[in-house]
Amino acid sequence: MASVGKLLVGFSGGETSGFMAQWLKRHKSDKYEMIFVFANTGQENEKTLEFVDKCDRHFGLNVIWVEAVIHQGTGNGTRAKIVTFETANRNGEPFEAHIQKYGIPNMENLACTRELKTNAMKAYARSIGWNRKDYEIAIGIRVDEIDRMNSR
């Protein structure tokens, strides 16, 4: 059966996300053309980076590693650059660039996930010709994170 849709799978680096990624690949590859994307903030724990790399190799996910490119001026949205496990930033530069433009993330300023994760993944999808209205997004949310879920 040919793919009937496109699915961007956001791999956060957590166990729930890893389970979801391998499950989707195993059970839904006939229904979706999938890309698995990990957005590195530069502040991830090294064990998280190692887990993403191990899952990628073990399950054959072909994870695309991206980092947000934050433009400091107005009118320039977040872009993404492709990195690898080896070249992923471990010194916080993407996070620092975010703070420079948007301030320190907190409960009143929730731009961090939007810019460093969501928008970076969407920017990558655009760069390969995926139009936002033509694909769905899958993210793993733990049962204790249900309050973080967006109704859309």
DSSP file with accessible surface (Angstrom, degrees, kcal/mol):
  #  RESIDUE AA STRUCTURE BP1 BP2  ACC     N-H-->O    O-->H-N    N-H-->O    O-->H-N    TCO  KAPPA ALPHA  PHI   PSI    X-CA   Y-CA   Z-CA
    1    1 A M              0   0  162      0, 0.0     3,-0.1     0, 0.0     2,-0.1   0.000 360.0 360.0 360.0 133.8    0.0    0.0    0.0
    2    2 A A        -     0   0   80      1,-0.1    28,-0.0    29,-0.1     2,-0.0  -0.366 360.0 -88.1 -76.7 154.5    1.4    3.4   -0.9
    3    3 A S        -     0   0   64      1,-0.1    29,-0.2    -2,-0.1    28,-0.2  -0.353  35.5-169.6 -59.6 141.2    1.8    6.2    1.6
    4    4 A V        +     0   0  107     27,-1.7     2,-0.3     1,-0.1    28,-0.2   0.495  63.3  10.9-112.1  -7.7   -1.3    8.3    2.0
    5    5 A G  E     -a   32   0A  24     26,-0.9    28,-3.0     2,-0.0     2,-0.4  -0.938  69.7-107.9-156.6 177.7    0.0   11.1    4.0
    6    6 A K  E     -a   33   0A  62    128,-0.5   130,-2.4    -2,-0.3     2,-0.4  -0.941  26.9-169.7-117.8 142.2    3.0   12.8    5.5
    7    7 A L  E     -ab  34 136A  10     26,-2.7    28,-2.1    -2,-0.4     2,-0.7  -0.980  13.2-157.6-138.2 120.1    4.0   12.8    9.1
    8    8 A L  E     -ab  35 137A   1    128,-3.0   130,-2.7    -2,-0.4     2,-0.7  -0.880  17.4-156.9 -92.3 117.4    6.7   14.8   10.9
    9    9 A V  E     -ab  36 138A   0     26,-3.4    28,-2.8    -2,-0.7     2,-0.8  -0.882   4.3-149.4-101.4 111.6    7.6   12.9   14.0
   10   10 A G  E     -ab  37 139A   3    128,-3.0     2,-0.8    -2,-0.7   130,-0.6  -0.738   9.3-161.6 -82.4 110.0    9.1   15.2   16.7
   11   11 A F        -     0   0    2     26,-2.8    28,-0.3    -2,-0.8   128,-0.1  -0.839   8.4-175.1 -95.9 107.6   11.6   13.1   18.6
   12   12 A S        -     0   0   62     -2,-0.8    -1,-0.1    26,-0.1     3,-0.1   0.709  46.0-109.9 -77.1 -21.3   12.2   15.0   21.9
   13   13 A G  S    S+     0   0    7      1,-0.4     2,-0.2    38,-0.1    38,-0.1   0.378  80.1 120.1 102.6  -0.8   14.9   12.6   23.2
   14   14 A G  S  > S-     0   0   29    126,-0.1     4,-2.4     1,-0.1    -1,-0.4  -0.484  76.7-109.6 -92.3 166.9   12.7   11.1   25.9
   15   15 A E  H  > S+     0   0  160      2,-0.2     4,-2.8     1,-0.2     5,-0.2   0.889 117.6  51.3 -63.3 -42.0   11.6    7.5   26.4
   16   16 A T  H  > S+     0   0   57      1,-0.2     4,-2.6     2,-0.2    -1,-0.2   0.930 112.3  47.2 -60.9 -43.6    8.0    8.2   25.5
   17   17 A S  H  > S+     0   0    1    123,-0.2     4,-2.5     2,-0.2    -2,-0.2   0.895 111.7  50.5 -65.5 -40.0    9.1    9.9   22.3
   18   18 A G  H  X S+     0   0    3     -4,-2.4     4,-2.2     2,-0.2     5,-0.2   0.918 111.3  48.1 -64.5 -42.5   11.5    7.1   21.4
   19   19 A F  H  X S+     0   0  131     -4,-2.8     4,-2.5     1,-0.2     5,-0.2   0.943 112.2  49.5 -61.9 -46.7    8.8    4.5   21.9
   20   20 A M  H  X S+     0   0   33     -4,-2.6     4,-3.0    -5,-0.2     5,-0.2   0.920 109.7  52.0 -59.1 -44.1    6.4    6.5   19.8
   21   21 A A  H  X S+     0   0    0     -4,-2.5     4,-2.3     1,-0.2    -1,-0.2   0.943 113.3  41.9 -60.6 -49.3    8.9    6.9   17.0
   22   22 A Q  H  X S+     0   0   16     -4,-2.2     4,-2.3     1,-0.2    -1,-0.2   0.888 114.9  52.0 -68.4 -34.1    9.8    3.2   16.7
   23   23 A W  H  X S+     0   0   96     -4,-2.5     4,-2.8    -5,-0.2     5,-0.3   0.933 110.2  48.1 -66.1 -46.2    6.1    2.3   17.0
   24   24 A L  H  X S+     0   0   20     -4,-3.0     4,-2.7    -5,-0.2     5,-0.3   0.922 112.5  48.6 -60.5 -44.9    5.0    4.7   14.3
   25   25 A K  H  X S+     0   0   78     -4,-2.3     4,-0.7    -5,-0.2    -1,-0.2   0.935 116.7  42.8 -61.0 -44.2    7.8    3.4   12.0
   26   26 A R  H  < S+     0   0  156     -4,-2.3    -2,-0.2    -5,-0.2    -1,-0.2   0.882 128.6  25.3 -69.8 -38.3    6.9   -0.2   12.6
   27   27 A H  H  < S+     0   0   86     -4,-2.8    -2,-0.2    -5,-0.2    -3,-0.2   0.597 127.5  35.0-108.0 -14.3    3.1    0.2   12.4
   28   28 A K  H >X S+     0   0   67     -4,-2.7     3,-1.6    -5,-0.3     4,-1.6   0.331  76.5 104.9-126.7   8.1    2.3    3.2   10.2
   29   29 A S  T 3< S+     0   0   56     -4,-0.7     5,-0.1    -5,-0.3    -4,-0.1   0.770  81.4  58.0 -62.8 -23.5    5.0    3.3    7.5
   30   30 A D  T 34 S+     0   0   70      1,-0.2    -1,-0.3   -27,-0.1    -2,-0.1   0.685 112.5  39.8 -79.1 -15.0    2.5    2.0    5.0
   31   31 A K  T <4 S+     0   0   75     -3,-1.6   -27,-1.7   -28,-0.2   -26,-0.9   0.641 117.9  40.1-104.4 -20.6    0.2    5.0    5.7
   32   32 A Y  E  <  -a    5   0A  55     -4,-1.6     2,-0.7   -29,-0.2   -26,-0.2  -0.987  62.4-136.1-135.8 144.5    2.7    7.8    6.0
   33   33 A E  E     -a    6   0A  91    -28,-3.0   -26,-2.7    -2,-0.4     2,-0.4  -0.877  47.3-161.0 -84.6 119.3    5.9    9.1    4.5
   34   34 A M  E     -a    7   0A  31     -2,-0.7     2,-0.4   -28,-0.2   -26,-0.2  -0.869  25.9-171.1-115.2 143.5    7.6   10.0    7.8
   35   35 A I  E     -a    8   0A  24    -28,-2.1   -26,-3.4    -2,-0.4     2,-0.5  -0.991  15.5-149.2-123.9 136.9   10.5   12.1    8.8
   36   36 A F  E     -a    9   0A   9     26,-0.4    28,-3.2    -2,-0.4     2,-0.4  -0.939  19.8-173.2-106.2 122.9   11.9   11.9   12.4
   37   37 A V  E     -ac  10  64A   0    -28,-2.8   -26,-2.8    -2,-0.5     2,-0.5  -0.971  15.5-167.3-126.9 130.8   13.3   15.2   13.6
   38   38 A F  E     - c   0  65A   0     26,-2.6    28,-2.8    -2,-0.4     2,-0.7  -0.974  12.3-154.1-113.1 124.4   15.2   16.0   16.8
   39   39 A A  E     - c   0  66A   2     -2,-0.5     2,-0.4   -28,-0.3    28,-0.2  -0.882   9.9-154.1-102.8 112.7   15.6   19.7   17.6
   40   40 A N  E     - c   0  67A   1     26,-2.8    28,-0.5    -2,-0.7    49,-0.1  -0.725  12.3-168.7 -89.2 128.4   18.7   20.3   19.8
   41   41 A T        -     0   0   16     -2,-0.4    54,-1.3    26,-0.1    -1,-0.1   0.563  43.4-116.3 -89.0 -11.6   18.6   23.4   22.0
   42   42 A G  S    S+     0   0    3     47,-0.3    50,-1.0    52,-0.2    51,-0.1   0.371 106.9  77.5  86.9  -5.0   22.3   23.2   22.8
   43   43 A Q        +     0   0  109     48,-0.1     2,-0.1    49,-0.1    47,-0.1   0.145  63.6 127.5-118.8  13.7   21.3   22.7   26.5
   44   44 A E        -     0   0   46     45,-0.3     2,-0.1     1,-0.1    48,-0.1  -0.433  68.1-104.2 -71.9 150.0   20.3   19.0   26.2
   45   45 A N    >>  -     0   0  101      1,-0.1     4,-1.7    -2,-0.1     3,-0.9  -0.467  26.9-123.6 -68.1 141.2   21.8   16.5   28.6
   46   46 A E  H 3> S+     0   0   70      1,-0.3     4,-2.6     2,-0.2     5,-0.2   0.871 113.1  58.6 -56.9 -35.6   24.5   14.4   26.9
   47   47 A K  H 3> S+     0   0  146      1,-0.2     4,-2.2     2,-0.2    -1,-0.3   0.851 103.0  53.4 -63.5 -33.8   22.6   11.2   27.8
   48   48 A T  H <> S+     0   0   36     -3,-0.9     4,-2.4     2,-0.2    -1,-0.2   0.938 109.3  47.7 -64.7 -45.7   19.6   12.6   25.8
   49   49 A L  H  X S+     0   0    1     -4,-1.7     4,-2.3     1,-0.2    -2,-0.2   0.919 112.5  49.4 -61.6 -42.4   21.8   13.1   22.8
   50   50 A E  H  X S+     0   0   55     -4,-2.6     4,-2.7     1,-0.2    -1,-0.2   0.889 109.4  52.4 -63.9 -39.3   23.2    9.6   23.2
   51   51 A F  H  X S+     0   0   64     -4,-2.2     4,-2.8     2,-0.2     5,-0.3   0.927 109.3  48.7 -64.0 -44.5   19.7    8.1   23.5
   52   52 A V  H  X S+     0   0    0     -4,-2.4     4,-2.6     1,-0.2    -2,-0.2   0.943 113.2  48.0 -59.9 -46.1   18.5    9.8   20.3
   53   53 A D  H  X S+     0   0   24     -4,-2.3     4,-2.4     1,-0.2    -2,-0.2   0.923 112.8  47.8 -62.3 -43.9   21.6    8.5   18.5
   54   54 A K  H  X S+     0   0  120     -4,-2.7     4,-2.9     2,-0.2     5,-0.2   0.918 113.3  47.1 -65.1 -44.2   21.1    5.0   19.9
   55   55 A C  H  X S+     0   0    9     -4,-2.8     4,-2.8     2,-0.2     6,-0.3   0.919 110.9  53.6 -62.1 -42.5   17.4    4.9   19.0
   56   56 A D  H  X>S+     0   0   27     -4,-2.6     5,-1.2    -5,-0.3     4,-1.1   0.948 115.1  39.0 -57.0 -50.3   18.2    6.2   15.5
   57   57 A R  H  <5S+     0   0  158     -4,-2.4    -2,-0.2     2,-0.2    -1,-0.2   0.921 118.5  47.3 -69.0 -43.1   20.7    3.5   14.8
   58   58 A H  H  <5S+     0   0  149     -4,-2.9    -2,-0.2     1,-0.2    -1,-0.2   0.901 123.4  31.0 -67.8 -42.3   18.8    0.7   16.5
   59   59 A F  H  <5S-     0   0   62     -4,-2.8    -1,-0.2    -5,-0.2    -2,-0.2   0.452 102.3-124.2 -98.1  -2.5   15.4    1.4   14.9
   60   60 A G  T  <5 +     0   0   40     -4,-1.1    -3,-0.2    -5,-0.3    -4,-0.1   0.911  54.8 152.9  62.7  44.8   16.7    2.8   11.6
   61   61 A L      < -     0   0    5     -5,-1.2   -25,-0.4    -6,-0.3     3,-0.1   0.703  45.7-140.2 -79.9 -21.8   14.8    6.1   12.0
   62   62 A N        -     0   0  124     -6,-0.5   -26,-0.4     1,-0.2     2,-0.1   0.958  27.8-155.8  56.2  51.1   17.1    8.3    9.9
   63   63 A V        -     0   0    9    -11,-0.1     2,-0.6   -28,-0.1   -26,-0.2  -0.359   7.1-141.3 -61.6 132.2   16.7   11.1   12.5
   64   64 A I  E     -c   37   0A  28    -28,-3.2   -26,-2.6    -3,-0.1     2,-0.5  -0.873  13.8-150.3 -94.3 121.0   17.3   14.5   11.2
   65   65 A W  E     +cD  38  83A   8     18,-0.7    18,-2.6    -2,-0.6     2,-0.3  -0.834  22.2 176.7 -93.8 125.2   19.1   16.6   13.8
   66   66 A V  E     -cD  39  82A   0    -28,-2.8   -26,-2.8    -2,-0.5     2,-0.4  -0.910  18.9-159.7-126.9 157.3   18.3   20.3   13.6
   67   67 A E  E     -cD  40  81A   4     14,-2.1    14,-2.4    -2,-0.3   -26,-0.1  -0.995  30.2-109.6-132.6 140.7   19.1   23.4   15.5
   68   68 A A  E     - D   0  80A   7    -28,-0.5     2,-0.6    -2,-0.4    12,-0.2  -0.404  19.1-151.8 -67.4 140.5   17.2   26.7   15.5
   69   69 A V  E     - D   0  79A  50     10,-2.8    10,-2.2    -2,-0.1     2,-0.6  -0.965  16.0-159.0-112.6 107.7   18.8   29.6   13.8
   70   70 A I        -     0   0   17     -2,-0.6     2,-0.5     8,-0.2     8,-0.1  -0.815   4.0-150.8 -94.5 118.1   17.4   32.7   15.6
   71   71 A H        -     0   0   72     -2,-0.6     5,-0.2     5,-0.4     4,-0.1  -0.777   7.8-146.2 -87.9 130.6   17.6   35.9   13.6
   72   72 A Q  S    S+     0   0   85     -2,-0.5    -1,-0.1     2,-0.1     2,-0.0   0.746  72.4  76.4 -74.9 -23.1   17.9   38.9   16.0
   73   73 A G  S >  S-     0   0   38      1,-0.1     3,-0.6     2,-0.0     2,-0.2  -0.263  88.7 -97.9 -80.6 171.6   15.9   41.4   13.9
   74   74 A T  T 3  S+     0   0  136      1,-0.2    -1,-0.1    -2,-0.0     3,-0.1  -0.565 101.9  35.9 -85.5 157.0   12.2   41.5   13.4
   75   75 A G  T 3  S+     0   0   83     -2,-0.2     2,-0.6     1,-0.1    -1,-0.2   0.507  90.8 104.2  82.3   2.4   10.5   40.0   10.4
   76   76 A N    <   -     0   0   81     -3,-0.6    -5,-0.4    -5,-0.2    -1,-0.1  -0.936  60.0-152.1-118.9 108.2   12.9   37.1   10.2
   77   77 A G        -     0   0   36     -2,-0.6     2,-0.1     1,-0.2    -6,-0.1  -0.186  33.1 -77.2 -73.3 169.0   11.5   33.9   11.5
   78   78 A T        -     0   0    6     -8,-0.1     2,-0.2   -10,-0.0    -8,-0.2  -0.417  49.4-168.7 -66.5 135.8   13.4   31.0   13.0
   79   79 A R  E     -D   69   0A 117    -10,-2.2   -10,-2.8    -2,-0.1     2,-0.4  -0.634  12.9-126.5-112.8 178.2   15.2   28.8   10.5
   80   80 A A  E     -D   68   0A  32    -12,-0.2     2,-0.4    -2,-0.2   -12,-0.2  -0.973  11.0-160.4-131.2 143.4   16.9   25.4   11.0
   81   81 A K  E     -D   67   0A 111    -14,-2.4   -14,-2.1    -2,-0.4     2,-0.4  -0.953  25.8-120.5-117.6 145.2   20.3   24.1   10.3
   82   82 A I  E     +D   66   0A 109     -2,-0.4   -16,-0.2   -16,-0.2     2,-0.2  -0.691  38.8 165.0 -85.9 133.2   21.0   20.4   10.0
   83   83 A V  E     -D   65   0A  11    -18,-2.6   -18,-0.7    -2,-0.4     2,-0.3  -0.687  24.0-132.4-128.9-174.7   23.6   19.0   12.4
   84   84 A T     >  -     0   0   61     -2,-0.2     4,-1.9   -20,-0.1   -20,-0.1  -0.818  36.8 -92.5-131.6 175.2   24.5   15.4   13.5
   85   85 A F  T  4 S+     0   0   38     -2,-0.3     3,-0.2     1,-0.2    -1,-0.1   0.927 128.5  46.6 -54.1 -43.7   25.1   13.7   16.8
   86   86 A E  T  4 S+     0   0  139      1,-0.2    -1,-0.2    -3,-0.0    -3,-0.0   0.859 120.2  36.4 -69.5 -36.5   28.8   14.5   16.4
   87   87 A T  T  4 S+     0   0   91      2,-0.1    -1,-0.2     3,-0.0    -2,-0.2   0.488  83.9 126.9 -98.8  -2.8   28.3   18.2   15.4
   88   88 A A  S  < S-     0   0    5     -4,-1.9     2,-0.1    -3,-0.2   -21,-0.0  -0.278  70.5-103.1 -57.1 137.1   25.3   19.0   17.7
   89   89 A N        +     0   0   28      1,-0.1   -45,-0.3   -49,-0.1   -47,-0.3  -0.390  41.2 172.6 -64.9 134.1   25.9   22.1   19.8
   90   90 A R        +     0   0   85     -2,-0.1    -1,-0.1    -3,-0.1   -44,-0.1   0.210  67.0  71.5-124.1  10.7   26.7   21.3   23.4
   91   91 A N  S    S-     0   0  131    -48,-0.0   -48,-0.1     0, 0.0   -49,-0.1   0.263 105.2-109.0-113.6   6.3   27.6   24.8   24.5
   92   92 A G     >  +     0   0    0    -50,-1.0     4,-3.0   -48,-0.1     5,-0.2   0.541  68.6 139.9  85.7   9.0   24.1   26.4   24.5
   93   93 A E  H  > S+     0   0  100      1,-0.2     4,-2.6     2,-0.2     5,-0.2   0.904  73.6  48.0 -57.8 -46.5   24.4   28.7   21.5
   94   94 A P  H  > S+     0   0    8      0, 0.0     4,-1.9     0, 0.0    -1,-0.2   0.944 115.4  46.4 -59.9 -41.4   20.9   28.1   20.1
   95   95 A F  H  > S+     0   0   48    -54,-1.3     4,-2.3     1,-0.2    -2,-0.2   0.914 112.1  50.3 -65.0 -42.7   19.5   28.7   23.6
   96   96 A E  H  X S+     0   0  103     -4,-3.0     4,-2.3     1,-0.2    -1,-0.2   0.896 108.6  51.8 -63.7 -40.4   21.6   31.8   24.2
   97   97 A A  H  X S+     0   0   21     -4,-2.6     4,-1.6    -5,-0.2    -1,-0.2   0.894 109.0  51.9 -63.6 -37.2   20.5   33.3   20.8
   98   98 A H  H  X>S+     0   0    0     -4,-1.9     4,-3.5    -5,-0.2     5,-0.5   0.936 108.9  49.3 -63.0 -46.4   16.8   32.6   21.9
   99   99 A I  H  X5S+     0   0   42     -4,-2.3     4,-2.1     1,-0.2    -2,-0.2   0.907 106.7  56.9 -60.8 -41.1   17.4   34.5   25.2
  100  100 A Q  H  <5S+     0   0  150     -4,-2.3    -1,-0.2     1,-0.2    -2,-0.2   0.886 119.5  29.7 -56.6 -40.7   19.0   37.4   23.3
  101  101 A K  H  <5S+     0   0   56     -4,-1.6    -2,-0.2    -3,-0.2    -1,-0.2   0.883 136.4  21.0 -88.8 -42.4   15.8   37.8   21.2
  102  102 A Y  H  <5S-     0   0   61     -4,-3.5    -3,-0.2     1,-0.3    -2,-0.2   0.498 100.1-121.2-110.4  -7.5   13.0   36.6   23.4
  103  103 A G     << -     0   0   29     -4,-2.1    -1,-0.3    -5,-0.5    -2,-0.1  -0.256  55.1 -30.9  89.8 177.7   14.3   36.9   27.0
  104  104 A I  S    S-     0   0  119      1,-0.1     5,-0.1    -4,-0.1     2,-0.0  -0.541  71.4-114.5 -73.8 127.7   14.6   34.2   29.6
  105  105 A P        +     0   0   36      0, 0.0     2,-0.3     0, 0.0     5,-0.2  -0.341  52.5 142.7 -63.8 141.0   12.0   31.5   29.2
  106  106 A N  B >   -E  109   0B  84      3,-1.7     3,-0.5    -2,-0.0     6,-0.1  -0.914  67.2 -72.9-160.6-175.8    9.4   31.2   32.1
  107  107 A M  T 3  S+     0   0  160     -2,-0.3     3,-0.2     1,-0.2     0, 0.0   0.751 133.2  43.7 -64.0 -23.3    5.8   30.5   32.6
  108  108 A E  T 3  S+     0   0  178      1,-0.2     2,-0.6     2,-0.0    -1,-0.2   0.676 115.5  50.0 -90.5 -21.5    4.8   33.9   31.2
  109  109 A N  B <   +E  106   0B  39     -3,-0.5    -3,-1.7    -5,-0.1     3,-0.4  -0.832  61.9 164.2-121.8  90.8    7.3   33.7   28.3
  110  110 A L     >  +     0   0  121     -2,-0.6     4,-0.8     1,-0.2     3,-0.3   0.098  39.3 111.2 -97.9  23.1    6.7   30.3   26.6
  111  111 A A  H  >  +     0   0    4      1,-0.2     4,-3.0     2,-0.2     5,-0.4   0.674  57.2  81.4 -73.1 -15.0    8.6   31.1   23.3
  112  112 A C  H  > S+     0   0   25     -3,-0.4     4,-2.8     2,-0.2     5,-0.5   0.952  96.4  37.6 -59.7 -57.4   11.4   28.7   24.0
  113  113 A T  H  >>S+     0   0   68     -3,-0.3     5,-2.1     1,-0.2     4,-1.7   0.922 117.6  53.8 -61.4 -41.4    9.7   25.4   22.9
  114  114 A R  I  <>S+     0   0  111     -4,-0.8     5,-3.6     3,-0.2     6,-0.3   0.942 120.0  30.1 -58.2 -50.0    8.0   27.3   20.0
  115  115 A E  I  <5S+     0   0   10     -4,-3.0     5,-0.4     3,-0.2    -2,-0.2   0.919 126.2  38.8 -81.0 -45.6   11.2   28.7   18.6
  116  116 A L  I  <5S+     0   0    1     -4,-2.8   -48,-0.3    -5,-0.4    -3,-0.2   0.742 134.2  13.7 -81.8 -23.1   13.9   26.1   19.5
  117  117 A K  I  X5S+     0   0   40     -4,-1.7     4,-2.5    -5,-0.5     5,-0.2   0.725 128.8  34.8-112.9 -72.6   11.8   23.0   18.9
  118  118 A T  I  ><S+     0   0   49     -5,-2.1     4,-2.5     1,-0.2     5,-0.2   0.927 122.4  41.6 -58.8 -53.8    8.5   23.5   17.0
  119  119 A N  H  ><S+     0   0   42     -5,-3.6     4,-2.3    -6,-0.3    -1,-0.2   0.853 113.6  53.8 -67.7 -32.3    9.6   26.3   14.6
  120  120 A A  H  > S+     0   0    0     -5,-0.4     4,-2.0    -6,-0.3    -1,-0.2   0.930 111.3  45.9 -65.5 -41.8   13.0   24.7   13.9
  121  121 A M  H  X S+     0   0   20     -4,-2.5     4,-2.3     1,-0.2    -2,-0.2   0.923 113.9  48.2 -66.5 -42.3   11.3   21.4   13.0
  122  122 A K  H  X S+     0   0   58     -4,-2.5     4,-2.5    -5,-0.2    -1,-0.2   0.881 108.8  54.4 -65.6 -36.4    8.7   23.2   10.8
  123  123 A A  H  X S+     0   0    7     -4,-2.3     4,-2.1     2,-0.2    -1,-0.2   0.905 108.0  49.7 -63.8 -40.1   11.5   25.2    9.1
  124  124 A Y  H  X S+     0   0   25     -4,-2.0     4,-1.1     2,-0.2    -2,-0.2   0.944 109.0  51.8 -62.4 -46.2   13.3   21.9    8.3
  125  125 A A  H ><>S+     0   0    0     -4,-2.3     5,-2.6     1,-0.2     3,-0.9   0.921 109.9  49.6 -57.1 -43.2   10.0   20.5    6.8
  126  126 A R  H ><5S+     0   0  130     -4,-2.5     3,-2.0     1,-0.2    -1,-0.2   0.896 104.1  60.0 -60.3 -39.4    9.7   23.7    4.7
  127  127 A S  H 3<5S+     0   0   85     -4,-2.1    -1,-0.2     1,-0.3    -2,-0.2   0.732 106.0  47.0 -65.4 -21.0   13.3   23.3    3.5
  128  128 A I  T <<5S-     0   0   67     -4,-1.1    -1,-0.3    -3,-0.9    -2,-0.2   0.229 127.3 -97.7-103.1  12.3   12.5   19.9    2.0
  129  129 A G  T < 5S+     0   0   60     -3,-2.0     2,-0.6     1,-0.3    -3,-0.2   0.580  73.0 146.6  89.3  10.9    9.3   21.1    0.3
  130  130 A W      < -     0   0   10     -5,-2.6     2,-0.4    -6,-0.2    -1,-0.3  -0.721  39.5-145.8 -83.8 123.0    6.7   20.1    2.8
  131  131 A N    >   -     0   0   77     -2,-0.6     3,-2.8     1,-0.1     4,-0.2  -0.739  17.4-126.2 -86.7 132.6    3.9   22.5    3.0
  132  132 A R  G >  S+     0   0  104     -2,-0.4     3,-1.0     1,-0.3    -1,-0.1   0.805 108.2  54.1 -53.9 -34.3    2.5   22.9    6.5
  133  133 A K  G 3  S+     0   0  172      1,-0.2    -1,-0.3     3,-0.0    -3,-0.0   0.612 103.0  60.6 -78.0  -5.4   -1.1   22.1    5.5
  134  134 A D  G <  S+     0   0   94     -3,-2.8  -128,-0.5  -129,-0.0     2,-0.3   0.323 102.2  49.6-104.1   5.7    0.0   18.9    3.8
  135  135 A Y    <   -     0   0   13     -3,-1.0     2,-0.3    -4,-0.2  -128,-0.2  -0.978  66.2-135.6-142.6 158.2    1.5   17.0    6.8
  136  136 A E  E     -b    7   0A 108   -130,-2.4  -128,-3.0    -2,-0.3     2,-0.4  -0.718  18.8-134.4-105.2 161.7    0.6   16.1   10.3
  137  137 A I  E     -b    8   0A  59     -2,-0.3     2,-0.5  -130,-0.2  -128,-0.2  -0.965  13.1-164.3-119.8 134.0    2.9   16.3   13.4
  138  138 A A  E     +b    9   0A  17   -130,-2.7  -128,-3.0    -2,-0.4     2,-0.4  -0.972  12.3 172.6-116.5 129.3    3.3   13.6   16.0
  139  139 A I  E     -b   10   0A  99     -2,-0.5     2,-0.5  -130,-0.2  -128,-0.1  -0.987  30.9-122.3-132.1 145.3    4.9   14.4   19.4
  140  140 A G        -     0   0   17   -130,-0.6     2,-0.5    -2,-0.4  -123,-0.2  -0.765  28.1-174.7 -87.7 126.2    5.2   12.1   22.4
  141  141 A I        -     0   0   47     -2,-0.5     5,-0.1  -125,-0.1     2,-0.0  -0.987  20.2-132.2-122.9 123.8    3.6   13.5   25.6
  142  142 A R    >   -     0   0  114     -2,-0.5     3,-2.3     1,-0.1     4,-0.1  -0.340  27.8-110.3 -67.6 156.6    4.0   11.6   28.9
  143  143 A V  G >  S+     0   0  138      1,-0.3     3,-1.0     2,-0.2    -1,-0.1   0.838 120.4  55.1 -58.9 -30.6    0.8   11.1   30.9
  144  144 A D  G 3  S+     0   0  104      1,-0.2    -1,-0.3     2,-0.1     3,-0.2   0.467 103.8  56.7 -84.1   3.0    2.2   13.6   33.5
  145  145 A E  G X   +     0   0   31     -3,-2.3     3,-2.8     1,-0.1     4,-0.4   0.218  65.4 117.6-112.3  13.3    2.6   16.3   30.8
  146  146 A I  G X   +     0   0  104     -3,-1.0     3,-1.6     1,-0.3    -1,-0.1   0.806  68.9  64.5 -56.2 -29.4   -1.0   16.3   29.5
  147  147 A D  G 3  S+     0   0  136      1,-0.3    -1,-0.3    -3,-0.2    -2,-0.1   0.678  95.4  60.3 -68.7 -13.2   -1.4   20.0   30.5
  148  148 A R  G <  S+     0   0  151     -3,-2.8    -1,-0.3     2,-0.1     2,-0.2   0.550  81.5 111.7 -87.4  -7.4    1.3   20.8   27.9
  149  149 A M    <   -     0   0  110     -3,-1.6     2,-0.4    -4,-0.4    -3,-0.0  -0.478  62.7-140.1 -76.0 136.3   -0.8   19.5   25.1
  150  150 A N        -     0   0   91     -2,-0.2    -2,-0.1     1,-0.1    -1,-0.1  -0.767  15.1-130.9 -90.6 135.2   -2.2   21.9   22.6
  151  151 A S              0   0  124     -2,-0.4    -1,-0.1     1,-0.3    -2,-0.0   0.736 360.0 360.0 -61.9 -20.3   -5.8   21.1   21.5
  152  152 A R              0   0  246      0, 0.0    -1,-0.3     0, 0.0    -3,-0.0   0.550 360.0 360.0 -81.8 360.0   -4.7   21.5   17.9
